[in-house]
Amino acid sequence: MGKGDVKSRRGKIWRGSYGNKRKRKANKSTNTPQKPTEKK
């Protein structure tokens, strides 16, 4: 339970990896509304 423990959050930060304990930053621009197109 420290820097050497890969399953802990601190160990993942130290090693630079991601997983269930350390999720990547969620992308907030996944549901961006598109510009309305004019119908002719």
mmJSON file of the N, C-alpha and C atoms, coordinates in Angstrom:
{"data_MODEL":{"atom_site":{
"group_PDB":["ATOM","ATOM","ATOM","ATOM","ATOM","ATOM","ATOM","ATOM","ATOM","ATOM","ATOM","ATOM","ATOM","ATOM","ATOM","ATOM","ATOM","ATOM","ATOM","ATOM","ATOM","ATOM","ATOM","ATOM","ATOM","ATOM","ATOM","ATOM","ATOM","ATOM","ATOM","ATOM","ATOM","ATOM","ATOM","ATOM","ATOM","ATOM","ATOM","ATOM","ATOM","ATOM","ATOM","ATOM","ATOM","ATOM","ATOM","ATOM","ATOM","ATOM","ATOM","ATOM","ATOM","ATOM","ATOM","ATOM","ATOM","ATOM","ATOM","ATOM","ATOM","ATOM","ATOM","ATOM","ATOM","ATOM","ATOM","ATOM","ATOM","ATOM","ATOM","ATOM","ATOM","ATOM","ATOM","ATOM","ATOM","ATOM","ATOM","ATOM","ATOM","ATOM","ATOM","ATOM","ATOM","ATOM","ATOM","ATOM","ATOM","ATOM","ATOM","ATOM","ATOM","ATOM","ATOM","ATOM","ATOM","ATOM","ATOM","ATOM","ATOM","ATOM","ATOM","ATOM","ATOM","ATOM","ATOM","ATOM","ATOM","ATOM","ATOM","ATOM","ATOM","ATOM","ATOM","ATOM","ATOM","ATOM","ATOM","ATOM"],
"id":[1,2,3,4,5,6,7,8,9,10,11,12,13,14,15,16,17,18,19,20,21,22,23,24,25,26,27,28,29,30,31,32,33,34,35,36,37,38,39,40,41,42,43,44,45,46,47,48,49,50,51,52,53,54,55,56,57,58,59,60,61,62,63,64,65,66,67,68,69,70,71,72,73,74,75,76,77,78,79,80,81,82,83,84,85,86,87,88,89,90,91,92,93,94,95,96,97,98,99,100,101,102,103,104,105,106,107,108,109,110,111,112,113,114,115,116,117,118,119,120],
"type_symbol":["N","C","C","N","C","C","N","C","C","N","C","C","N","C","C","N","C","C","N","C","C","N","C","C","N","C","C","N","C","C","N","C","C","N","C","C","N","C","C","N","C","C","N","C","C","N","C","C","N","C","C","N","C","C","N","C","C","N","C","C","N","C","C","N","C","C","N","C","C","N","C","C","N","C","C","N","C","C","N","C","C","N","C","C","N","C","C","N","C","C","N","C","C","N","C","C","N","C","C","N","C","C","N","C","C","N","C","C","N","C","C","N","C","C","N","C","C","N","C","C"],
"label_atom_id":["N","CA","C","N","CA","C","N","CA","C","N","CA","C","N","CA","C","N","CA","C","N","CA","C","N","CA","C","N","CA","C","N","CA","C","N","CA","C","N","CA","C","N","CA","C","N","CA","C","N","CA","C","N","CA","C","N","CA","C","N","CA","C","N","CA","C","N","CA","C","N","CA","C","N","CA","C","N","CA","C","N","CA","C","N","CA","C","N","CA","C","N","CA","C","N","CA","C","N","CA","C","N","CA","C","N","CA","C","N","CA","C","N","CA","C","N","CA","C","N","CA","C","N","CA","C","N","CA","C","N","CA","C","N","CA","C","N","CA","C"],
"label_alt_id":[null,null,null,null,null,null,null,null,null,null,null,null,null,null,null,null,null,null,null,null,null,null,null,null,null,null,null,null,null,null,null,null,null,null,null,null,null,null,null,null,null,null,null,null,null,null,null,null,null,null,null,null,null,null,null,null,null,null,null,null,null,null,null,null,null,null,null,null,null,null,null,null,null,null,null,null,null,null,null,null,null,null,null,null,null,null,null,null,null,null,null,null,null,null,null,null,null,null,null,null,null,null,null,null,null,null,null,null,null,null,null,null,null,null,null,null,null,null,null,null],
"label_comp_id":["MET","MET","MET","GLY","GLY","GLY","LYS","LYS","LYS","GLY","GLY","GLY","ASP","ASP","ASP","VAL","VAL","VAL","LYS","LYS","LYS","SER","SER","SER","ARG","ARG","ARG","ARG","ARG","ARG","GLY","GLY","GLY","LYS","LYS","LYS","ILE","ILE","ILE","TRP","TRP","TRP","ARG","ARG","ARG","GLY","GLY","GLY","SER","SER","SER","TYR","TYR","TYR","GLY","GLY","GLY","ASN","ASN","ASN","LYS","LYS","LYS","ARG","ARG","ARG","LYS","LYS","LYS","ARG","ARG","ARG","LYS","LYS","LYS","ALA","ALA","ALA","ASN","ASN","ASN","LYS","LYS","LYS","SER","SER","SER","THR","THR","THR","ASN","ASN","ASN","THR","THR","THR","PRO","PRO","PRO","GLN","GLN","GLN","LYS","LYS","LYS","PRO","PRO","PRO","THR","THR","THR","GLU","GLU","GLU","LYS","LYS","LYS","LYS","LYS","LYS"],
"label_asym_id":["A","A","A","A","A","A","A","A","A","A","A","A","A","A","A","A","A","A","A","A","A","A","A","A","A","A","A","A","A","A","A","A","A","A","A","A","A","A","A","A","A","A","A","A","A","A","A","A","A","A","A","A","A","A","A","A","A","A","A","A","A","A","A","A","A","A","A","A","A","A","A","A","A","A","A","A","A","A","A","A","A","A","A","A","A","A","A","A","A","A","A","A","A","A","A","A","A","A","A","A","A","A","A","A","A","A","A","A","A","A","A","A","A","A","A","A","A","A","A","A"],
"label_entity_id":["1","1","1","1","1","1","1","1","1","1","1","1","1","1","1","1","1","1","1","1","1","1","1","1","1","1","1","1","1","1","1","1","1","1","1","1","1","1","1","1","1","1","1","1","1","1","1","1","1","1","1","1","1","1","1","1","1","1","1","1","1","1","1","1","1","1","1","1","1","1","1","1","1","1","1","1","1","1","1","1","1","1","1","1","1","1","1","1","1","1","1","1","1","1","1","1","1","1","1","1","1","1","1","1","1","1","1","1","1","1","1","1","1","1","1","1","1","1","1","1"],
"label_seq_id":[1,1,1,2,2,2,3,3,3,4,4,4,5,5,5,6,6,6,7,7,7,8,8,8,9,9,9,10,10,10,11,11,11,12,12,12,13,13,13,14,14,14,15,15,15,16,16,16,17,17,17,18,18,18,19,19,19,20,20,20,21,21,21,22,22,22,23,23,23,24,24,24,25,25,25,26,26,26,27,27,27,28,28,28,29,29,29,30,30,30,31,31,31,32,32,32,33,33,33,34,34,34,35,35,35,36,36,36,37,37,37,38,38,38,39,39,39,40,40,40],
"pdbx_PDB_ins_code":[null,null,null,null,null,null,null,null,null,null,null,null,null,null,null,null,null,null,null,null,null,null,null,null,null,null,null,null,null,null,null,null,null,null,null,null,null,null,null,null,null,null,null,null,null,null,null,null,null,null,null,null,null,null,null,null,null,null,null,null,null,null,null,null,null,null,null,null,null,null,null,null,null,null,null,null,null,null,null,null,null,null,null,null,null,null,null,null,null,null,null,null,null,null,null,null,null,null,null,null,null,null,null,null,null,null,null,null,null,null,null,null,null,null,null,null,null,null,null,null],
"Cartn_x":[0.834,0.0,0.885,1.507,2.36,2.736,3.866,4.293,4.557,5.005,5.32,4.107,2.986,1.772,1.042,1.02,0.421,-1.099,-1.706,-3.163,-3.699,-2.83,-3.292,-3.209,-3.97,-3.998,-2.636,-1.988,-0.677,0.354,0.269,1.207,1.011,-0.228,-0.504,-0.029,-0.182,0.32,1.841,2.488,3.945,4.456,3.721,4.157,3.695,2.631,2.117,1.14,0.465,-0.507,-1.913,-2.899,-4.293,-5.017,-6.205,-7.009,-8.266,-8.86,-10.093,-9.869,-8.729,-8.436,-8.036,-7.516,-7.097,-7.616,-8.782,-9.413,-8.761,-8.823,-8.353,-9.369,-8.944,-9.836,-10.965,-12.185,-13.337,-13.452,-13.738,-13.889,-15.295,-15.403,-16.709,-17.379,-16.621,-17.191,-17.655,-18.213,-18.684,-20.079,-20.881,-22.249,-22.448,-21.668,-21.784,-22.892,-23.784,-24.854,-24.299,-24.785,-24.316,-25.114,-24.524,-25.207,-26.445,-27.568,-28.775,-28.606,-28.95,-28.835,-30.184,-30.123,-31.351,-31.882,-33.173,-33.806,-34.274,-34.067,-34.483,-35.737],
"Cartn_y":[-1.176,0.0,1.249,1.468,2.649,2.858,3.472,3.762,2.503,1.444,0.216,-0.635,-0.353,-1.154,-0.659,-1.485,-1.075,-0.98,-1.714,-1.715,-0.505,0.24,1.417,2.653,3.669,4.903,5.572,5.601,6.249,5.518,4.206,3.447,3.703,3.91,4.186,5.582,6.553,7.899,7.851,7.116,7.011,6.34,5.326,4.588,5.242,6.043,6.734,5.897,4.968,4.129,4.464,3.908,4.17,2.85,2.925,1.731,2.106,1.124,1.38,2.327,2.23,3.099,4.496,4.629,5.937,6.08,6.662,6.833,8.0,7.953,9.087,10.206,11.423,12.574,12.4,12.483,12.285,13.43,13.089,14.101,14.677,15.957,16.57,16.957,17.03,17.464,16.28,15.262,14.101,14.341,15.168,15.397,16.862,17.322,18.713,18.856,19.816,20.002,20.569,20.019,20.475,21.702,22.489,23.678,23.258,23.936,23.58,23.922,22.985,23.21,23.685,24.608,25.136,24.183,23.948,23.101,23.963,23.47,24.227,23.639],
"Cartn_z":[0.0,0.0,0.0,-1.116,-1.244,-2.693,-2.911,-4.282,-5.085,-4.443,-5.164,-5.48,-4.82,-5.012,-6.255,-7.293,-8.564,-8.466,-7.522,-7.421,-6.664,-5.991,-5.263,-6.156,-5.795,-6.589,-6.581,-5.415,-5.304,-6.162,-6.206,-7.027,-8.508,-8.906,-10.311,-10.699,-9.784,-10.046,-10.172,-9.28,-9.271,-10.539,-10.987,-12.17,-13.462,-13.388,-14.564,-15.363,-14.679,-15.376,-14.897,-15.578,-15.256,-15.042,-14.424,-14.187,-13.435,-12.732,-11.99,-10.824,-10.176,-9.029,-9.466,-10.679,-11.206,-12.622,-12.729,-14.037,-14.766,-16.081,-16.874,-16.771,-17.071,-16.988,-18.0,-17.529,-18.406,-19.391,-20.643,-21.679,-21.59,-21.239,-21.037,-22.346,-23.44,-24.711,-25.553,-24.899,-25.646,-26.217,-25.551,-25.993,-26.361,-27.332,-27.745,-28.778,-28.603,-29.585,-30.889,-31.991,-33.304,-33.72,-34.621,-35.109,-35.915,-35.705,-36.469,-37.95,-38.779,-40.22,-40.764,-41.706,-42.288,-43.354,-43.307,-44.333,-45.483,-46.697,-47.877,-48.482],
"occupancy":[1.0,1.0,1.0,1.0,1.0,1.0,1.0,1.0,1.0,1.0,1.0,1.0,1.0,1.0,1.0,1.0,1.0,1.0,1.0,1.0,1.0,1.0,1.0,1.0,1.0,1.0,1.0,1.0,1.0,1.0,1.0,1.0,1.0,1.0,1.0,1.0,1.0,1.0,1.0,1.0,1.0,1.0,1.0,1.0,1.0,1.0,1.0,1.0,1.0,1.0,1.0,1.0,1.0,1.0,1.0,1.0,1.0,1.0,1.0,1.0,1.0,1.0,1.0,1.0,1.0,1.0,1.0,1.0,1.0,1.0,1.0,1.0,1.0,1.0,1.0,1.0,1.0,1.0,1.0,1.0,1.0,1.0,1.0,1.0,1.0,1.0,1.0,1.0,1.0,1.0,1.0,1.0,1.0,1.0,1.0,1.0,1.0,1.0,1.0,1.0,1.0,1.0,1.0,1.0,1.0,1.0,1.0,1.0,1.0,1.0,1.0,1.0,1.0,1.0,1.0,1.0,1.0,1.0,1.0,1.0],
"B_iso_or_equiv":[0.0,0.0,0.0,0.0,0.0,0.0,0.0,0.0,0.0,0.0,0.0,0.0,0.0,0.0,0.0,0.0,0.0,0.0,0.0,0.0,0.0,0.0,0.0,0.0,0.0,0.0,0.0,0.0,0.0,0.0,0.0,0.0,0.0,0.0,0.0,0.0,0.0,0.0,0.0,0.0,0.0,0.0,0.0,0.0,0.0,0.0,0.0,0.0,0.0,0.0,0.0,0.0,0.0,0.0,0.0,0.0,0.0,0.0,0.0,0.0,0.0,0.0,0.0,0.0,0.0,0.0,0.0,0.0,0.0,0.0,0.0,0.0,0.0,0.0,0.0,0.0,0.0,0.0,0.0,0.0,0.0,0.0,0.0,0.0,0.0,0.0,0.0,0.0,0.0,0.0,0.0,0.0,0.0,0.0,0.0,0.0,0.0,0.0,0.0,0.0,0.0,0.0,0.0,0.0,0.0,0.0,0.0,0.0,0.0,0.0,0.0,0.0,0.0,0.0,0.0,0.0,0.0,0.0,0.0,0.0],
"pdbx_formal_charge":[null,null,null,null,null,null,null,null,null,null,null,null,null,null,null,null,null,null,null,null,null,null,null,null,null,null,null,null,null,null,null,null,null,null,null,null,null,null,null,null,null,null,null,null,null,null,null,null,null,null,null,null,null,null,null,null,null,null,null,null,null,null,null,null,null,null,null,null,null,null,null,null,null,null,null,null,null,null,null,null,null,null,null,null,null,null,null,null,null,null,null,null,null,null,null,null,null,null,null,null,null,null,null,null,null,null,null,null,null,null,null,null,null,null,null,null,null,null,null,null],
"auth_seq_id":[1,1,1,2,2,2,3,3,3,4,4,4,5,5,5,6,6,6,7,7,7,8,8,8,9,9,9,10,10,10,11,11,11,12,12,12,13,13,13,14,14,14,15,15,15,16,16,16,17,17,17,18,18,18,19,19,19,20,20,20,21,21,21,22,22,22,23,23,23,24,24,24,25,25,25,26,26,26,27,27,27,28,28,28,29,29,29,30,30,30,31,31,31,32,32,32,33,33,33,34,34,34,35,35,35,36,36,36,37,37,37,38,38,38,39,39,39,40,40,40],
"auth_comp_id":["MET","MET","MET","GLY","GLY","GLY","LYS","LYS","LYS","GLY","GLY","GLY","ASP","ASP","ASP","VAL","VAL","VAL","LYS","LYS","LYS","SER","SER","SER","ARG","ARG","ARG","ARG","ARG","ARG","GLY","GLY","GLY","LYS","LYS","LYS","ILE","ILE","ILE","TRP","TRP","TRP","ARG","ARG","ARG","GLY","GLY","GLY","SER","SER","SER","TYR","TYR","TYR","GLY","GLY","GLY","ASN","ASN","ASN","LYS","LYS","LYS","ARG","ARG","ARG","LYS","LYS","LYS","ARG","ARG","ARG","LYS","LYS","LYS","ALA","ALA","ALA","ASN","ASN","ASN","LYS","LYS","LYS","SER","SER","SER","THR","THR","THR","ASN","ASN","ASN","THR","THR","THR","PRO","PRO","PRO","GLN","GLN","GLN","LYS","LYS","LYS","PRO","PRO","PRO","THR","THR","THR","GLU","GLU","GLU","LYS","LYS","LYS","LYS","LYS","LYS"],
"auth_asym_id":["A","A","A","A","A","A","A","A","A","A","A","A","A","A","A","A","A","A","A","A","A","A","A","A","A","A","A","A","A","A","A","A","A","A","A","A","A","A","A","A","A","A","A","A","A","A","A","A","A","A","A","A","A","A","A","A","A","A","A","A","A","A","A","A","A","A","A","A","A","A","A","A","A","A","A","A","A","A","A","A","A","A","A","A","A","A","A","A","A","A","A","A","A","A","A","A","A","A","A","A","A","A","A","A","A","A","A","A","A","A","A","A","A","A","A","A","A","A","A","A"],
"auth_atom_id":["N","CA","C","N","CA","C","N","CA","C","N","CA","C","N","CA","C","N","CA","C","N","CA","C","N","CA","C","N","CA","C","N","CA","C","N","CA","C","N","CA","C","N","CA","C","N","CA","C","N","CA","C","N","CA","C","N","CA","C","N","CA","C","N","CA","C","N","CA","C","N","CA","C","N","CA","C","N","CA","C","N","CA","C","N","CA","C","N","CA","C","N","CA","C","N","CA","C","N","CA","C","N","CA","C","N","CA","C","N","CA","C","N","CA","C","N","CA","C","N","CA","C","N","CA","C","N","CA","C","N","CA","C","N","CA","C","N","CA","C"],
"pdbx_PDB_model_num":[1,1,1,1,1,1,1,1,1,1,1,1,1,1,1,1,1,1,1,1,1,1,1,1,1,1,1,1,1,1,1,1,1,1,1,1,1,1,1,1,1,1,1,1,1,1,1,1,1,1,1,1,1,1,1,1,1,1,1,1,1,1,1,1,1,1,1,1,1,1,1,1,1,1,1,1,1,1,1,1,1,1,1,1,1,1,1,1,1,1,1,1,1,1,1,1,1,1,1,1,1,1,1,1,1,1,1,1,1,1,1,1,1,1,1,1,1,1,1,1]
}}}
